[in-house]
Amino acid sequence: GTTAATNTHPLQNLPPLSMAGPLTADQVACFDRDGFVIIRDFFPLDAVEEARKGLQALLDTQIDRLNAATPGLLQPCTDSPFETRFLDVFSSLVKTDPDRVPLAFRPELHRREFYPLLFNARLLDAVQQLLPQTVTDLRLFPNYTARPKLPEFEPHRVLWHQDAGLDHRGAPNSAPEAERVQSFGRDAMVNVWTGFIPVGRPEGCMLMIPGTHKLGCVEHVLQGLARDPDATDVAADMDTMASDSDVRGYSQGYQSTDRATYSTSIHPDIVAREEAQCAPVPIETSPGDVVLFQNLTFHCGTANSSKSVRWSMDWRYQDADQPTHRPPQGYLARSALSPDQIPSSPAVWAATPFQ
């Protein structure tokens, strides 16, 4: 069979990969070669259904919060199916006040229903299989997020980017490249994505360009504002942009209570060059599938042209010895040194704060 290759990044020499775990040799080799791999039927459907219940509960909380401020603003639409309920609830605000429509949820994921995914032992085994054997402690990186991608809703589109190319506000990351590669690169981090409905082209699936994780951190450029900012330096940043006609698209939101400020993309010339060399791959999945990808892999989100809400979750595991490069520090998910610091159950996770 195929064995995993040891990829030599331009900025570092990597220790050999571990082959002990749930992934096949071909899957490990695909992750190393392409920068991503789709694992079919990875999560048990009862864990998927539990997370779907958690997402419905998040929606209930949003309805209660907004109706407390403006009585009668939203109808609960409890008879709507999971695939459309979020859109049915927010349909009027999508047209009249889109800034009040949640882009994503982050601290809200501290609920029992999400623990079976975020602290999934088999997933952690797979992640450790992809990282060097010297990595013994894994951090659940503090950007775990649930996203309800609405049909034809511009703020939910995501431009071409590398996760290591953005800072925690969604602006171009100005930290030294070697520093980012050490903290977020091939031997330090694995990104995870899973969808809760069948996701194909109509639902706005991700696109990824194979092999782009081997390019290091490429140039990212500010494209505009994701939403009305809280930051005080936005005007100065916006003044550096060529013209309003250059402002296009939206970046990833962070959560319903902490909006992303900036919209950023890989420099378009770099994307065009890489697309000419290798066609982007649509990441089409079913509930229970998981996508594992590298922090440096070029990826974007396309428009949802279906009539369903593309609910998904994404999160990352990082070598706990590396810094997060942001104020929050996350939680240990696996540790040989400090197992007592890992949230030990769904109840404990639900009682912990986002930090």
C-alpha positions as MATLAB code, in Angstrom:
seq = 'GTTAATNTHPLQNLPPLSMAGPLTADQVACFDRDGFVIIRDFFPLDAVEEARKGLQALLDTQIDRLNAATPGLLQPCTDSPFETRFLDVFSSLVKTDPDRVPLAFRPELHRREFYPLLFNARLLDAVQQLLPQTVTDLRLFPNYTARPKLPEFEPHRVLWHQDAGLDHRGAPNSAPEAERVQSFGRDAMVNVWTGFIPVGRPEGCMLMIPGTHKLGCVEHVLQGLARDPDATDVAADMDTMASDSDVRGYSQGYQSTDRATYSTSIHPDIVAREEAQCAPVPIETSPGDVVLFQNLTFHCGTANSSKSVRWSMDWRYQDADQPTHRPPQGYLARSALSPDQIPSSPAVWAATPFQ';
ca = [
       0.000    0.000    0.000;
       0.894    3.680   -0.157;
       2.980    4.966    2.718;
       2.962    8.519    4.024;
       5.622   10.785    2.617;
       7.621   13.096    4.822;
       6.965   16.536    3.389;
       9.802   19.045    3.683;
       8.340   22.502    4.159;
      10.422   25.386    2.775;
      10.827   26.742    6.312;
      11.353   23.625    8.377;
      12.383   19.973    8.493;
       9.584   17.767    9.713;
       9.871   14.693   11.964;
       8.398   11.460   10.542;
       4.641   11.082   10.779;
       3.076    8.495   13.055;
       1.118    5.727   11.334;
      -0.701    4.422   14.444;
      -4.345    5.529   14.393;
      -7.706    5.286   12.610;
      -6.511    6.774    9.288;
      -5.222    4.575    6.498;
      -1.784    5.083    4.989;
      -3.431    6.478    1.854;
      -5.413    9.012    3.889;
      -2.294   10.188    5.703;
      -0.464   10.451    2.378;
      -3.373   12.446    0.878;
      -3.290   14.888    3.792;
       0.439   15.327    3.334;
       0.327   15.594   -0.468;
      -2.800   17.708   -0.988;
      -3.097   19.528    2.341;
      -6.527   18.016    3.054;
      -8.383   14.725    3.218;
     -12.102   13.847    3.476;
     -12.853   10.944    5.814;
     -16.276    9.434    5.074;
     -18.649    8.307    7.850;
     -16.198    9.273   10.578;
     -18.585   10.547   13.257;
     -21.400    8.302   14.531;
     -24.782    9.657   13.482;
     -25.958    9.875   17.105;
     -23.155   12.415   17.776;
     -24.188   14.327   14.645;
     -27.806   14.368   15.767;
     -26.799   15.517   19.245;
     -24.910   18.451   17.712;
     -27.921   19.298   15.539;
     -29.999   19.520   18.733;
     -27.375   21.858   20.147;
     -27.588   24.063   17.056;
     -31.365   24.245   17.409;
     -30.879   25.281   21.044;
     -28.473   28.044   19.951;
     -31.146   29.303   17.576;
     -33.729   29.275   20.390;
     -31.362   31.366   22.506;
     -30.942   33.904   19.700;
     -34.696   34.169   19.230;
     -35.193   34.788   22.959;
     -32.390   37.365   23.069;
     -33.625   39.397   20.114;
     -37.280   39.168   21.130;
     -36.373   40.394   24.629;
     -34.965   43.551   23.032;
     -37.725   43.872   20.417;
     -40.838   41.900   21.410;
     -42.334   39.925   18.556;
     -39.380   40.544   16.230;
     -38.853   36.853   15.403;
     -41.178   33.881   15.144;
     -39.765   30.587   16.511;
     -40.873   28.510   13.480;
     -40.707   25.334   15.561;
     -42.477   23.324   12.846;
     -39.762   24.103   10.284;
     -37.231   21.364    9.524;
     -33.623   21.684   10.692;
     -32.483   22.435    7.139;
     -34.567   25.634    6.834;
     -35.543   26.749   10.340;
     -32.746   29.318   10.786;
     -33.677   30.945    7.462;
     -37.396   30.863    8.282;
     -36.712   32.597   11.609;
     -34.433   35.306   10.185;
     -36.020   35.759    6.734;
     -37.310   39.247    7.481;
     -34.034   40.473    9.015;
     -32.024   39.075    6.096;
     -33.785   41.657    3.930;
     -34.259   44.559    6.339;
     -31.428   44.409    8.886;
     -28.794   41.831    7.882;
     -26.325   43.028   10.531;
     -28.593   41.454   13.156;
     -28.419   38.020   11.538;
     -25.807   35.894   13.349;
     -22.848   34.940   11.180;
     -21.446   32.312   13.495;
     -21.323   31.008   17.057;
     -18.234   30.442   19.186;
     -18.510   30.793   23.002;
     -22.035   29.449   22.582;
     -20.510   26.045   21.747;
     -19.842   25.488   25.441;
     -22.824   23.153   25.577;
     -23.140   19.452   26.330;
     -24.251   18.657   22.776;
     -20.943   19.653   21.180;
     -18.606   17.777   23.505;
     -18.857   14.446   21.611;
     -17.425   16.130   18.514;
     -14.893   18.542   20.001;
     -13.406   15.963   22.376;
     -13.943   12.901   20.198;
     -11.287   10.325   21.149;
     -11.118    8.765   17.680;
     -10.699   12.205   16.098;
      -7.911   13.053   18.511;
      -6.250    9.755   17.594;
      -6.407   10.764   13.921;
      -4.975   14.205   14.638;
      -2.079   12.729   16.575;
      -1.500   10.360   13.684;
      -1.042   13.380   11.382;
       1.274   15.334   13.676;
       4.868   14.479   14.613;
       5.238   11.901   17.349;
       6.902   14.565   19.501;
       3.500   16.294   19.904;
       1.983   14.757   23.033;
      -0.384   17.499   24.219;
      -3.177   18.887   22.005;
      -4.988   22.173   22.509;
      -8.517   22.776   21.288;
      -7.653   26.066   19.600;
      -9.919   28.963   20.681;
     -11.771   29.442   17.408;
     -14.204   26.505   17.415;
     -17.190   27.800   15.486;
     -20.638   26.813   14.221;
     -21.787   28.531   11.020;
     -25.287   28.731    9.528;
     -24.595   29.538    5.865;
     -27.750   31.079    4.418;
     -28.818   30.944    0.766;
     -27.615   33.915   -1.291;
     -26.490   35.842    1.810;
     -23.348   37.775    0.999;
     -21.980   38.046    4.580;
     -21.732   34.242    4.689;
     -19.402   34.024    1.710;
     -15.727   33.419    2.507;
     -12.906   34.594    0.233;
      -9.814   32.583   -0.696;
      -7.488   32.528    2.302;
      -5.089   30.560    4.433;
      -6.141   30.477    8.066;
      -2.579   31.408    9.023;
      -2.927   34.447    6.756;
      -5.575   36.073    8.973;
      -5.340   37.505   12.454;
      -8.088   37.091   15.024;
      -9.961   40.104   13.588;
      -9.957   38.731   10.048;
      -7.287   41.226    8.904;
      -4.042   40.207    7.146;
      -1.741   38.584    9.681;
       1.429   40.660   10.077;
       3.321   38.253   12.358;
       6.623   36.951   10.894;
       6.083   34.032    8.537;
       8.474   31.703   10.357;
       6.595   32.372   13.595;
       3.232   31.519   12.005;
       4.577   28.372   10.351;
       6.004   27.197   13.650;
       2.706   27.787   15.488;
       0.196   26.849   12.781;
       2.101   24.842   10.167;
       2.305   21.207    9.148;
       3.802   19.947   12.407;
       1.723   22.071   14.790;
      -1.962   22.170   13.782;
      -4.767   20.210   12.143;
      -8.017   21.891   11.056;
     -11.354   20.064   11.246;
     -14.622   20.728    9.373;
     -17.914   18.836    9.389;
     -21.343   19.598    7.937;
     -24.772   18.789    9.341;
     -26.647   18.542    6.047;
     -25.482   17.046    2.739;
     -23.138   19.659    1.254;
     -22.368   19.990   -2.450;
     -21.995   22.799   -4.935;
     -25.583   24.074   -4.494;
     -25.148   24.360   -0.707;
     -21.985   26.460   -1.049;
     -19.328   23.846   -0.364;
     -15.730   24.828    0.311;
     -13.136   24.748   -2.439;
      -9.505   23.796   -1.755;
      -6.458   23.943   -4.006;
      -4.306   20.826   -3.541;
      -0.672   21.327   -2.648;
      -0.926   24.984   -1.672;
      -0.011   24.175    1.933;
       3.572   23.767    0.692;
       3.840   27.443   -0.321;
       4.307   28.835    3.170;
       2.304   31.922    4.202;
       1.431   33.885    1.075;
       0.395   37.531    0.763;
      -3.091   38.411    1.984;
      -4.773   41.722    1.186;
      -7.502   43.682    2.917;
     -10.668   43.683    0.812;
     -13.088   45.609    3.006;
     -15.148   45.360    6.151;
     -17.089   42.297    7.144;
     -19.482   44.321    9.286;
     -19.737   47.546   11.238;
     -16.525   47.475   13.271;
     -15.819   48.108   16.896;
     -12.130   48.755   16.264;
     -10.906   52.350   16.155;
      -8.282   51.873   13.450;
     -10.618   50.748   10.676;
     -10.779   54.116    8.951;
      -7.010   54.255    8.621;
      -6.924   50.750    7.194;
      -9.717   51.544    4.773;
      -7.874   54.651    3.599;
      -5.063   52.419    2.359;
      -7.375   50.605   -0.031;
      -7.349   51.608   -3.670;
     -11.020   52.486   -4.068;
     -14.490   51.432   -3.034;
     -14.658   49.297   -6.159;
     -11.890   47.147   -4.683;
     -13.953   46.389   -1.592;
     -15.708   43.114   -2.235;
     -16.856   40.111   -0.300;
     -16.944   39.341    3.366;
     -14.656   37.498    5.708;
     -15.545   34.878    8.266;
     -17.636   36.073   11.201;
     -16.559   35.051   14.663;
     -19.727   34.656   16.652;
     -23.065   36.304   17.211;
     -21.665   38.600   19.906;
     -18.206   39.352   18.473;
     -18.268   40.371   14.851;
     -15.371   40.030   12.504;
     -14.134   43.465   11.512;
     -12.241   42.851    8.297;
     -12.617   41.026    5.000;
      -9.334   39.629    3.702;
      -8.228   37.389    0.839;
      -5.106   35.909   -0.674;
      -3.746   38.267   -3.311;
      -5.849   37.551   -6.444;
      -2.750   37.115   -8.637;
      -1.530   34.304   -6.369;
      -4.913   32.565   -6.468;
      -5.037   32.840  -10.272;
      -1.548   31.384  -10.561;
      -2.348   28.403   -8.359;
      -5.746   27.769   -9.980;
      -4.003   27.630  -13.348;
      -1.695   24.914  -12.039;
      -4.290   22.824  -10.195;
      -8.078   23.098  -10.351;
      -9.792   23.763   -6.998;
     -11.481   20.696   -5.508;
     -15.088   20.970   -4.259;
     -15.347   19.609   -0.713;
     -18.641   17.715   -0.962;
     -19.724   15.851    2.176;
     -22.529   14.049    3.984;
     -23.374   14.291    7.701;
     -20.833   12.233    9.618;
     -17.996   12.973    7.191;
     -15.047   14.983    8.462;
     -12.562   17.119    6.526;
      -9.045   17.363    7.955;
      -6.882   20.061    6.414;
      -3.770   22.073    6.981;
      -3.774   25.652    8.227;
      -1.845   26.800    5.152;
      -4.115   25.170    2.533;
      -5.841   27.671    0.212;
      -9.618   27.431    0.721;
     -12.756   29.494    0.250;
     -16.508   29.208    0.698;
     -18.810   29.482   -2.289;
     -22.337   30.886   -2.480;
     -25.210   28.806   -1.144;
     -27.716   28.664   -4.018;
     -29.926   26.001   -2.419;
     -32.980   26.526   -0.245;
     -31.307   25.014    2.832;
     -29.133   26.470    5.582;
     -25.680   24.892    5.382;
     -24.959   24.341    9.064;
     -21.359   23.350    9.754;
     -18.738   23.371   12.483;
     -15.028   23.962   12.191;
     -12.311   23.765   14.796;
      -8.573   23.155   15.161;
      -6.191   21.180   17.317;
      -2.793   22.688   18.006;
       0.412   21.484   19.607;
      -0.171   22.795   23.120;
       3.461   23.890   23.372;
       2.843   26.527   20.677;
       1.329   29.980   21.327;
      -2.154   30.825   20.051;
      -1.169   34.351   18.883;
      -4.449   35.701   20.275;
      -5.774   36.568   23.742;
      -7.824   33.372   24.269;
      -5.839   30.227   25.022;
      -8.360   27.435   24.486;
      -8.457   24.126   26.362;
      -6.379   20.997   26.484;
      -8.073   18.192   24.565;
      -5.421   15.541   25.129;
      -2.462   15.634   27.487;
       0.181   13.263   28.753;
       1.421   15.896   31.209;
      -1.774   17.515   32.566;
      -4.769   15.247   31.922;
      -6.588   16.836   34.862;
      -6.836   20.087   32.861;
      -8.935   18.498   30.100;
     -12.704   19.080   30.354;
     -13.643   15.576   31.425;
     -17.312   15.368   30.458;
     -20.100   17.171   28.580;
     -21.258   18.692   31.879;
     -17.797   20.032   32.699;
     -17.452   21.481   29.189;
     -20.823   23.212   29.470;
     -19.732   24.798   32.748;
     -16.459   26.201   31.432;
     -16.140   29.709   29.966;
     -14.740   30.570   26.562;
     -11.103   31.516   27.213;
];
